[in-house]
Amino acid sequence: MTTITRNPSTAAQSSYDLIIIGGGIYGAMLTLEAARRNLRSLLIEKADFGGATSYNSLRIVHGGFRYLQTLDLPRFYESVGERKWFLKTFPDLVKPLSCLMPLYGKGLRRPPILLTALKLNDTLSFTRNQGIRPDRHLPPGKVIKSEQVKELFPGVDTEGLQAGAIWHDACMPDSQRLVIGILRWACSLGATALNYVEARDLLKVNQTVSGVIAQDQLTGETHEYQAKIVVNAAGPWCREIAAQFDQDVPNLFYKSIAWNILFDRETLSDFALAVEPKKPNAQTYFLHPWKGRLLAGTIHNPWVKEIQANPIPDPSEISEFIDNLNLAIPGLNLSKTEILRVFSGLLPADKPDSNELAVREVILNHETLNQGIKGLYSISGVKFTTARLVAEKTIQQIFPQLPPVDSTEIAPSQAQRPQGLYDYHWYPQPELADCFQELQDIIENEAVQHLDDLILRRTSLGDNPKRALKIAPMVCKLFNWDEQKSKQEIQRLEDFYQRCGMVELTKI
């Protein structure tokens, strides 16, 4: 059965082919790709699975259309291939997303140029629908007339509007379920995944890895886990861990913040919208019609503060973002009071103090460094979409003798079943026992340790923050906690929303 079983003491009694540090999308994909090759793998994560950058994306699986602008064909082909993998392998959690960009006849955004780009995109990705479930096929792009743009996007700025470009990408409305599904699949193949277990030090023999010393964050107990290979896939913390276990490698991770804002406003269109304020050097913003609400982003800024799981941009940056959205869409009139939450995480920049993201992943064999440790690897990835491919590259580099895996394999039904997913305005009723049984099953089978694990990272209950806080006392009863423990867990959830920029929390 595809379950994630948390038992740090029992896990310490086995030895592994590799230990993976970090339970975000890159660590999860490494665990899966190792398990698919019959490697015995152990993943340890100091908090909960997928709780930092992986949780805070715009929920889009990009196919690489934007890379055609710079003719970065390698990244384009990689993105198209990995988008296809997600649509094929997790069709119940990943679906097509139609996108619309109003065109005003300036620069590269003139109808003839976009039409050429769309045709090139379709031509270069001509195999994108092969082997994909029919309802997950991506249609070809097209340029439509301004009248059609107004029908699809009634709030569009009509001044100077000439046409609109439509293309099709993919989205993962519930990315948290995707991370858990990947881990459940890996565990069904023999992997072990432990949340709330922090790697504290390497076990070494003569500058060669023999395992990891780790601490159970729930009990305080320390365990030794044996493996000849350790992969540091700790996301924003990967450079810190590299320095702690071996030596600092600056280009592993130059900090930058990427953030999106969920507004308490109905979506403006059934299409995802690419809009741009009419001002010099303006950035293009993407509005995702997520759960019927307005999710807008993504903004990239340098980050000079300490590493955090949920960093928050400066208030001035948020104000500027809202002002630009209001400039791009006349009559929108968004305000800070409508912010439901800020989705934010740290991504690698191309250089220090930059808002330009790194272009390629880093896969580092520490043995190649001066006096580096044998058996230690560090990886740093750029985007959710290509995490599986980076994991595959990493496994191939470490274990070059292994044969390739079956590329037609589909995730088992329990790994991709969309359980725990509810409409944005859904509210549980006491008489609906099926709902509570489903939540109980998730608690028992997916290593849920805290209330926020269940509400934020196993289900969609946390998508609507106001609902999440209202039903928290009801959900706590599923854990059989006493009153004091339940209050602590609810406060933990409130603290999370407060950190994530939710306004008027006290009025709920």
Secondary structure, 3 states (H helix, E strand, C coil): CCCECCCHHHHCCCEECEEEECCCHHHHHHHHHHHHCCCCEEEEECCCCCCCHHHCCCCEECCCHHHHHHCCHHHHHHHHHHHHHHHHHCCCCCEEEEEEEEECCECCECHHHHHHHHHHHHHHCCCCCCCCCHHHCCCCCEEEEHHHHHHHCCCCCCCCCCEEEEEEEEECCCHHHHHHHHHHHHHHCCCEEEECEEEEEEEECCCEEEEEEEEECCCCCEEEEEECCEEECCHHHHHHHHHHHCCCCHHHCEEEEEEEEEEEEECCCCCEEEECCCCCCCCCEEEEEECCEEEEEEEEEECCCCCCCCCCCCHHHHHHHHHHHHHHCCCCCCCHHHEEEEEEEEEEECCCCCCCECCCCEEEEHHHCCCCCECEEEEECCCCCCHHHHHHHHHHHHCCCCCCCCCCCCCCHHHHCCCCCCCCCCCCCCCCHHHHHHHHHHHHHECCCCHHHHHHHCCCHHHCHHHHHHHHHHHHHHHCCCHHHHHHHHHHHHHHHHHCCCCCHHHC
